[in-house]
Amino acid sequence: ANNYIGADLPPTNSPYFRLQTVMVSYNFNFPFMETIKMNTLQLSITGYNLLTFTPYEFGDPESTASSAPTYPLNRTVTASLKIGF
């Protein structure tokens, strides 16, 4: 069977600007930490696929799909708390 059908779509120029990964972390130093023998208190927030600016209208501009629209990438935000004694 011939599963390779040529596409007659022209190549698409899809310039884009993407803010892919951002991580912000802060170490706290409260007076009560020494009292309870805590030496680390850190809050971190990480974001993935936060912004994409593009004139491309079919989802992800990095996609290799020919004529089928693709879903945009999922935006993920994660928060973490690190406590050390």
C-alpha positions, 0 to 999 in steps of 0.5 A: 500500500502506498501511504505516502501522498504528496501535499500540495500545500506551500511551505509556511513561514511561522516566525514566533517568540516563546517564553518557554521556561521561567524559574523564580526562587526565594530563600526566606530568613525569618527570626523564628527559623533559628528558634526551631532549628530550621536552616532552610525555607525556600519557595520556588515557582516554575512556569513552562510554555507561558507565552507564545507570540506568533501569527501562525494560527494552527496551534504550535509553530514548532509542529511538523504537521502539514495541514492538520491543526495541532493543539497548543502546548500546555501551560504549566505552573508549579510551586514548591516549598523546601524546608530543611532542619 
